[in-house]
Amino acid sequence: MYRLEQDTVLTVESYMIKDYTTQSKVSEGHYFHDSVKLEKTTQEVKFIAGDYYIKSNQIGIRYLLETLEPQAMDSFFRWNFFDTILTQKEGFSPYVWEDKAHLLLLNKPALKIKFDDKKHADKAFSENAFLQLKWLHQHSEHLESAFYQYPIYRVN
């Protein structure tokens, strides 16, 4: 394990948590996450001096894979050690967001199609202005970048 001595940009594989379920029964003081679904992308990420870099070509590779890969059966994510990424810290105010949401739909036709499809497919969603604004906020650049972003990255 190495600490980065300076800010560094690396091309990495990145995971976003797309869906999961949580068991209702506590086990060893934790609520275990099941059915973890991820979206994996490759992107450039800036790491800051002091962040850790762990090489995987070492004797402890199995431990690294079992604890750091979010879908692994005994991963730190499944045992809810990273639950802070599942909590949105910043919200939106509907009266402020309405105008921004309107502009978002005008400027992003593909998003408007997804939005309209959701309204047609989900009656409760189509009748609830707050849910619609929330959905648009969650699909905009205004959503916190750390929300559902798994904090461990893989360097190829």
PAMAR-205132 format. One line per 8 residues: for each residue x, y, z of C-alpha. Coordinates in Angstrom, 2 decimals. Layout:
X:Y:Z | ... $
This chain:
0.00:0.00:0.00 | 1.42:3.35:-1.01 | 0.40:6.93:-0.23 | 0.39:9.27:-3.19 | 2.94:12.00:-2.59 | 1.31:14.47:-4.97 | -2.01:15.07:-6.68 | -2.31:12.56:-9.51 $
-4.76:11.96:-12.35 | -5.28:8.29:-13.22 | -7.45:6.51:-15.77 | -9.50:4.09:-13.68 | -12.49:1.79:-13.69 | -15.20:3.38:-11.60 | -18.33:1.87:-10.07 | -21.66:3.56:-9.47 $
-24.08:1.68:-7.26 | -27.23:1.38:-9.38 | -29.33:-0.83:-7.12 | -29.12:-3.00:-4.04 | -31.34:-4.47:-1.37 | -30.62:-4.57:2.33 | -31.50:-7.44:4.61 | -33.86:-6.45:7.41 $
-32.18:-8.69:9.98 | -28.95:-7.49:11.56 | -25.92:-9.78:11.28 | -22.85:-9.17:13.46 | -23.94:-5.56:13.94 | -24.46:-4.86:10.23 | -27.29:-4.84:7.72 | -25.96:-6.84:4.79 $
-26.54:-5.48:1.25 | -27.76:-8.04:-1.31 | -28.34:-7.97:-5.06 | -25.74:-5.28:-5.70 | -25.98:-3.92:-9.24 | -23.26:-1.67:-10.63 | -22.54:0.56:-13.57 | -18.86:0.37:-14.50 $
-17.17:3.13:-16.50 | -13.63:4.10:-17.37 | -12.75:7.68:-16.54 | -10.00:9.99:-15.43 | -10.10:10.74:-11.71 | -7.97:13.20:-9.78 | -6.54:11.71:-6.60 | -5.02:13.98:-3.99 $
-1.75:13.68:-2.13 | -2.32:11.30:0.77 | -4.76:9.01:-1.07 | -3.76:5.35:-1.09 | -2.77:3.20:-4.04 | -2.79:-0.56:-3.50 | -1.15:-2.82:-6.06 | -3.05:-6.01:-6.72 $
-0.10:-8.13:-7.88 | 0.69:-9.24:-4.36 | 0.15:-12.18:-2.05 | -2.97:-10.54:-0.54 | -4.87:-10.36:-3.85 | -7.69:-12.61:-2.67 | -8.30:-10.45:0.41 | -8.29:-7.31:-1.76 $
-10.83:-8.77:-4.18 | -13.10:-10.13:-1.43 | -13.20:-6.85:0.48 | -12.82:-4.08:-2.09 | -14.91:-5.33:-5.01 | -18.46:-4.17:-4.13 | -20.22:-7.28:-5.44 | -17.95:-9.73:-3.63 $
-19.77:-11.72:-0.95 | -17.72:-10.27:1.93 | -17.04:-6.82:0.52 | -16.87:-3.78:2.72 | -19.80:-2.37:0.72 | -22.01:-5.41:1.37 | -21.24:-5.17:5.10 | -22.32:-1.49:4.90 $
-18.98:0.15:5.69 | -19.50:2.61:2.80 | -23.11:3.55:3.49 | -22.29:7.27:3.54 | -22.27:7.16:-0.29 | -25.91:6.02:-0.15 | -27.05:9.19:1.57 | -27.66:12.31:-0.43 $
-26.36:15.30:1.51 | -27.50:18.03:-0.86 | -31.11:18.32:-1.91 | -33.11:20.72:-4.00 | -35.87:23.21:-3.41 | -38.83:22.63:-5.74 | -39.57:26.34:-6.16 | -35.94:26.95:-7.24 $
-35.58:23.78:-9.28 | -38.71:24.18:-11.44 | -37.10:26.69:-13.81 | -33.84:24.70:-13.94 | -35.77:21.49:-14.66 | -37.60:23.18:-17.52 | -34.31:24.35:-19.07 | -32.79:20.91:-18.54 $
-35.58:19.28:-20.53 | -35.27:21.87:-23.30 | -31.49:21.43:-23.59 | -31.30:17.63:-23.27 | -33.73:15.96:-25.68 | -32.56:12.42:-24.77 | -33.31:13.10:-21.12 | -36.73:14.49:-22.05 $
-37.53:11.24:-23.86 | -36.55:9.19:-20.77 | -38.58:11.54:-18.58 | -41.67:11.29:-20.79 | -41.30:7.49:-20.97 | -41.21:7.31:-17.18 | -44.30:9.50:-16.91 | -46.18:7.26:-19.35 $
-45.09:4.05:-17.62 | -45.56:5.15:-13.99 | -48.94:6.64:-13.06 | -47.85:7.66:-9.54 | -44.82:9.44:-11.01 | -46.90:11.22:-13.65 | -49.23:12.60:-10.96 | -46.52:13.77:-8.53 $
-44.69:17.00:-9.41 | -42.22:16.58:-6.53 | -41.17:13.10:-7.72 | -40.72:14.46:-11.23 | -38.51:17.31:-10.03 | -36.54:14.90:-7.83 | -36.00:12.54:-10.79 | -34.81:15.41:-12.98 $
-32.46:16.63:-10.25 | -31.02:13.12:-9.92 | -30.39:13.02:-13.68 | -28.69:16.41:-13.83 | -25.18:17.71:-13.30 | -26.42:19.24:-10.03 | -26.53:15.88:-8.28 | -23.63:15.33:-5.87 $
-20.85:13.46:-7.62 | -20.20:11.27:-4.55 | -23.83:10.09:-4.33 | -23.77:6.34:-5.12 | -20.14:6.64:-6.33 | -18.16:3.71:-4.95 | -14.99:5.23:-3.36 | -12.61:2.48:-4.52 $
-11.25:2.57:-8.08 | -9.43:0.00:-10.17 | -6.37:0.88:-12.23 | -5.87:-1.44:-15.21 $
